[in-house]
Amino acid sequence: MNRRFVLKSTVAAGLMALVAGCSTGGDDIVDVASSSDQFSTLVAAVSAAGLVETLQGDGPFTVFAPTNEAFAALPAGTVDDLLKPENKDQLVSVLTYHVVPGNFPSSSLAGQKGSLTTAQGGSLTADGTDGVKINGANVISPDITASNGVIHAIDTVLLP
């Protein structure tokens, strides 16, 4: 009888550890982006802009997240210039232009055309009639879920 109890307890503890290890339900937008190599430039920029705590907040947020390749496609020196402390206000403006308050999964954008108001105060044009495009940028990896919103990877840096 004790063997069965020990065996059941061991199996139960192992399953709980496995489930806890696989769970990402508590990971916020910054945690999720940080765990992906494709967003390392974005994560560095968010940190330099002082927006980490904001994007770890309650949300919900929808982030149209440029990949490293999108940042690399900018003119030479652009990212380095934006990351300079004296250009922090401009960096904040660019980054918050990629954030929309609210939760907009790709299913809410598919088949639709319209505009979304950004945290920066500008407007993004969403076109979901042939894939999903935001200001002409393609959503290449939609619906990356986080505890406080959703990330859509895009192939272009959006400029306000």
N, C-alpha and C positions, 0 to 999 in steps of 0.2 A: 504494500500500500504506500509506503514512503517513497519507493522508487517511482511509482506512477506520479505522485505529487511533485517530486523533484523534476521528473521529465516534463510534466505539463507546465510547471513553473518556468523551466528553462526555455521551452519552446515559446511560451507566452512572452517572456522577456525578450527573446530574440526577435519575435515578430514586432513587438513594440519598438525596439531599436531600429529595425528595418523601416518601419513606417515613419518614424521620426527622422531618420536619415534621408528619406525620399521626399519629405514634405517641404514645399517651398511656399506654402500658403501665407507665411508671415513675412516673406521677403518683399520689401518696398521697391519702388522704381529704381532707386539708386543701387540697392543690393542686386537686383536682377540685371541691370545694365553692367554693373561691375563684374558680374560672373561670366560675361560674354566678351571674348576677345574682339568681336566686331565693333564694340562700342568703347574701346579704351581711350580714344581721342575725345569722345564726348564726355566720358567720365572725368578726364583730366580737366576739360573745359568747365564742367559743372563745379568741380572743386575750386578751380581758380576764380570762378565768378562768385563763390560763396553761396551757391544755391543748393548744396547738399541737404541741409536741414529742411528747406522748403519742399524739395522733392521727396523727402522722407515723411512729410506731413500727411494728414488724414486724406487729402484729396476728395473725391477721385480726380485723377489727372489722366489725360491722354497725351502721350508724348510721341511726336513724329521724330524719331531718332535717326539722325544721319550716321551712317556707318563710317568706319575709318576710311574706306575708299571714297566716300562722298567728301570728307574733309580733304583728302589727298588731291581731289580734283579741283580744289580752289586754286587760284593763282599762287605761285610760289611766295612764301613768306606770310601769307594771310593768317594762317593759324598761329604762327609764332607771334605776329603782331597783336592778334586778339588776346593772346595769353599774357601780354605784358601788363603789369599792374596799372599803368597809366591809361590802358584801354579797357578797364574793367566795366565801365558803364556800357560801352559798345558791346562787349561780350555778353553781358547780362541781357541786353536788348535782343541780340541774335538768339541766344538760348531760350529766352522766354517766348520768343516768336514761334518756337517749336512745341510749346506746351499749351494745351487747351483745357481749361477747367471742365470737368465732367468726364464721364466714361463713354467713349465712342468706339465700340468694337467694330471690326470691319463689316459685320452684318448690318450695322446701322448706317454704313456709308455706301454699301453695294447697291447699285441701281439708282443712286441718288445724285443730284447735283445741288450744291449749296455752298454756304460760307460758314466758317467757324471762327469765333472770336478767340484770340490768343490771350495768354496771360500778359503779354507785352502790350496788348491793347489793339493790335492790328487784326487783320482779317485774312484767313486762309481760304482759298477756293478748293472745295472738295469735289472731285468728279469720280463717281463710282460706276460710270456707265460702261467702261472697258477696263476692268481691273479697278484699282483704287489709286487715284493720283491726287496729290496735294500740291497746289501751285505748280503743277506739271511734274513734280517729283513722284516717282513710282514707289508705292508701298511694296517692298520686296519680301518682307517677313511680317505678316500681320499678327495681331492678337497675342503678343507676348505678355502674359498676365503677371500682374504684381498685386500685392495686397491692397495697394492704394490707387490702382488704375491699370492702364494698359499701354504697352509700347508697340508702335508700328515702326519697323526699320524702314528707312527711306534711302534712296540712292543719290540724293542731292541735298546740300546744305541750303536751307531756306533763308533768304535775306529779307529783312523788313524794308 
